[in-house]
C-alpha cells in the first residue's frame, strides 16, 4: 500500500480512535523489522501515550491544552526529549512537530489525531500534505476510516494491502492532467481532473491484484477509506 516505509509517527491533539491508532503503530513497527520508529507527541497528543502506555521519543508543544494528568505525565518522562514552545507562535502545534521531525531526518511521516474535531484544524492539517512535499518528505494523515496522502505519478496499490475498500482521487489545488487509472473497477484514460469536477473519481475500487495511478501534471490527493461496522 505504501511506496515508502513509514519512519516517523506524530500523534496530534485532535480526536483519535485509541485502539485503531495503537494497532496501526504496532503494525508499522512489525513492518520495520526492528528498525527504530520515531514517535512524537504534538502537545495534547501526549494524552494518547499516557492512556496507551507507549513512550514518545520527543514531546513538542506549548502545553496550554494539555490535561492535568498529561502535565503530570510530562514531568515524569525521564528519557524523552521535551521541546517547549512559546504559546504565541506562527504555526500550529502539529506543524511545529512536523518541522521538528523533518529536522531530525524523517522522510515518511504518519500523523494520527489530525482529522477529527474542529474543521479549521483539519483543513490546516490537510495543508501539511503539500507543505511536506515542498520540504521533500511524504506526509500521511490517517484515522480509523481514512488514509490520506498525495501520490506521485506511477503510484501502485496492491489489493491485498490497501487500507480500505474505497479509493478516491482529488485535484489538490491545481488541475491534474492526464489521469489514468489501471486495475480499478472504474478505469480512466487521460482524464482531466479539476477541483470542481471529481464525481468520477470518488469511491472507486481495486479490481485486479494491483492498481496503478498515472498522471502527467498537477498534484493528486488520494483518500483510501472504509465504512466502520
QUILINJO-V522615 format. One record per helix or strand of 3 or more residues. SS is the DSSP state (helix for helix, strand for strand). FROM is the first residue (numbers start at 1). TO is the last residue. If there is no record, write none. Layout:
# QUILINJO-V522615
ss=SS from=FROM to=TO
ss=SS from=FROM to=TO
This chain:
# QUILINJO-V522615
ss=strand from=8 to=11
ss=helix from=18 to=32
ss=strand from=38 to=42
ss=helix from=43 to=52
ss=strand from=58 to=61
ss=helix from=68 to=76
ss=strand from=81 to=84
ss=helix from=93 to=103
ss=strand from=108 to=112
ss=helix from=119 to=134
ss=strand from=138 to=142
ss=strand from=146 to=151
ss=strand from=155 to=158
ss=helix from=159 to=161
ss=strand from=166 to=171
ss=strand from=176 to=182
ss=strand from=188 to=194
ss=helix from=199 to=201
ss=strand from=210 to=214
ss=strand from=220 to=225
